[in-house]
Amino acid sequence: MSKSEEKIDIADGSSGTSEDSEIDLVSFHEQAAGRLVIDPEEAKIEFGEAVASRLKLSPDGTKVLWPQPTDSPEDPQNWSDRRKLLMLIIITLAAIVPDFDSGIGIAAVFKLAIQFNTTTAVINNLSWGGIAAVILIRRVGRLPVLFWSQVLGVAFLVGATFAPNLKTLISMRCLSSFFATTPQVTGLYIVTDLYPFHLQARMLNFWTMGFIVSPFLSPFALGFLVARTSWRWAFGIGSIYGAIVVVLIALFMEETMYDRTVRPIPSRPTSGVRYRIESLVGMTGLKMAKYRISWPEAIISPLRVIWRPHIFGLLVFEAFLFGFGIGINVTTAVFLGTPLPIGYVSVILGELIGRYLNDGIMNWSIRRNKGVFEAETRLWACYMALPLYICGFLVLGAAFQNHLSPGAIVMGWGLAQVATMINTVAVYRLPGFDPSITRLQGEISALLNLARTLGGFGVSYFQIPWAIKSGALQVFGVEAAIVAGLFLVVIPPLQLKGRVIRARFSLH
């Protein structure tokens, strides 16, 4: 019998109190994230009639809700669908900002190289991101960290817009990227705050679409503008978009962090407009910090996660898969002299495929396991993504090397981006693979964000010179082979030995 099952037995009344039962039901999704009972009938068998009768179900009565919502209207799990959707749209728009701003460099690469008397290779090396935001989020909440990071990100991008020289431009862009990347960390927190388990993959699909499509939006939207006017207009438009996101956050975004596992659950220190303002600027978060983990725990938590083999393997796999895919943007812009406006279409198509694919995999897994969802089944989506990825890269490499029609470039690039979208959603559900790290979604999201950012915007260091020297087909073929090799090393072993690895390297 597992530890989680033993706790439920105790909560069922043999030796615990009703308060114990409530605590166990509220935190059970963290204790057993790798194996969740979704079917209400199976819950009666696994937990007993007494405990199962207290479980809250989806509106149609077909799925057990994890996490279990409390009875408080302050619980984000109890918010209306419209209110949740507004939060999701805002955080997705915010997630577009970092890579949209980085992609401005692709649109302006030739103009920048001419003005500052350097090469396109030097101009490309301008992007970096960080994981510092998650430390603050664990202590003071999602909203104030999101708000202030975007304010600072916009301020430094304005500085890049008016930069008088290349050194200032690089410094401003690096600082802007460091702060603006926060929504790509916060989003996983917010989705899991708002939605029950069986809806999370679908909503994560929408959120990840934002930051995967963003590197394509700025080259497409601003490439023609830069060709006819100053590159500063491109950075200015990026600043305006960032400012719009800041206004949306200030007016409509709400704090979604809810301390459901604290007993008793702490109430809001203030209410009304005062609560709204204090939550936005961080005063509420500072007051609530006493109920949350300490500063030393928050600082060291990413290090406690990264070295575990099942996590590190997926980070490396995603870094290379995403990195090579996004590196196509820079390579295409340099080879063709202008970015093709096709990547965003492929990402939207990937979102639609991933939405139904992930739901289908989840429902199939629940039926196969008699009402229980096993986390490793999420990785079946990677099996569909890999062939698309390999075909896309080979077609793209052949198109560049053999000077094929633009249709071949469109086809190759499109297949690669659809595969990247499908795979990234599966990997972002990584916290579900290990119940001991379920509370560390932010750390996982930050590490994934760092991996894909360093991979994606680091590819331009070597991809273009290598392609010029050895041919595009060799470059893209080798990159596809590397991803295929990492797939074989990481994904099947995780599916076969996932339970053993979770038990061996658990944080509990």
C-alpha positions, 0 to 999 in steps of 0.5 A: 500500500502506498503512503498516499493510500495509507493516509487516506485510510487514516482519514477515512476514520480509523484513527483520524479526525474530520480535520485530518480528512480535510487536510488529506483530501486537499493535499492528496493531489500533491502526495500522489501526482504521479497516479491520480484517481479520476473516475468516481467509481474507481475512487469508491474502490480505492478510497472507500465509500466514506471518503469518496462521498466527500470528493468533489466532481466535475459538473458532469460528474464524470471526473474527480477534481484535483486539487479538491476545491475548498468551500471558499469563494476566494479559492481560484478553483471556484472562480467562474469560467469567464474569470478564469479565462480572463486570467489565462488570456492575460498571462498568455499575452504576457508570455508572448512578450519575452520572445517577441522582444527577442524576435525583434532582433531577427527582424532588425538584424541587417539594419542593426549590423549596418548601423553599428558596423558589425555582422549579423552573427554578432547582432544575433547573440543578444538573448538570455533569461533567468529563473530568479522570479520563482524565488520571489513568487514562492514568497510573495505571490504571482501577481506582484512579481508578474507586475513589477517584472513587466514594468521593468522589462518595458522600461529596459526595452524603451532604453534599447529603443533609444540606445546610442551604441551597440553596447548599450543596446545589448545591455538594455536587451539583456536586462529587458529579457531577464525581467520580461521572462517572468510570465513564461515561469508564472503561467504554469503556476497560474494554470494549476492554480485555476484549473483542475487536473483534467483541464490543465493540459488543455489550458497549458496548450493555450499558454505555451502557444503564446510563447512558442508563437511569439518568436515568429510574430515580431519578424512577421509583423515588423520585418517589412517595417524595418526594411522601410524605416528605422529599426528603432520603430520595431523596438518602439512597437515592442515597447508599446505592446509590453506597456499594453500588457502592463496595463492589462495586468494592473487593471484585470489580473488577480492573485491566484496563489491560494494557501490551501494546504495551510491549516487553518487557511489564512484569510485575506488581510484586507478587502475591496480596492485596498486589497486589489492595490496591495496585492498588485504592488506586493504588500499583501504578499509580504503579509502572507509570506509568513505562511509560506516557505522561507527564503533559504528554501525558496532560493535552494529549491531549483537546485534540489530539483534539477539534478534528479535524472528524470527531470534533468533528462527531460530538460536536456531533451526539451532544450535541444528539441526546442532550441533547434526548432527556434534556431530556424528563425535566425537561420532563415532570416540570414539565408533568405534576407527576410523571415518567412511569415509561416511559423505562427500558423504552424504553432496554431495548428500544433495547438489545435492538434495538441489540445485534442491529442493530450485530451485523448491520451488522458482519457485513453490512459484513464480507461486503460488503467480502470479510472486512474491516470498514470503521469508517464502516459503524457509522454506518448505525445512525444512519439507523434512529435518526433517523426514530424520533427525529423521530416520537417528538419530534413525537408528544410535542410534539403530545401535550403541546400538544393534551392527548392521552392518556398513551398518546401521551406514552408512544409519543412518549417511547419512540420518542425514547429507543429512537433515542437508545440506538441512535445513542449506541452507534454514536457511542461506537465513534468511536475505530474511525473513526480508527486514530490515536486508537484509544489515546485511547478515554478521551479520546473517551469523556470528550468524549462524556460532557461533550457529552451531559451539557452537552447533556442537563442544559443543555436545562432552561435553555430548554426549559420557558420556550420550551414555555410561551411557544410551545407544546410542538409548536414546541419539539419540532419545532424540536429534531427539525429541528436533529438532522435537520440535524446528521445531514445535515451530519455522518453522510453526509460521514463515510461518503463521505469517512471515509478521506480525513478520517482520512488528512488529520487523523491524529495519526500 
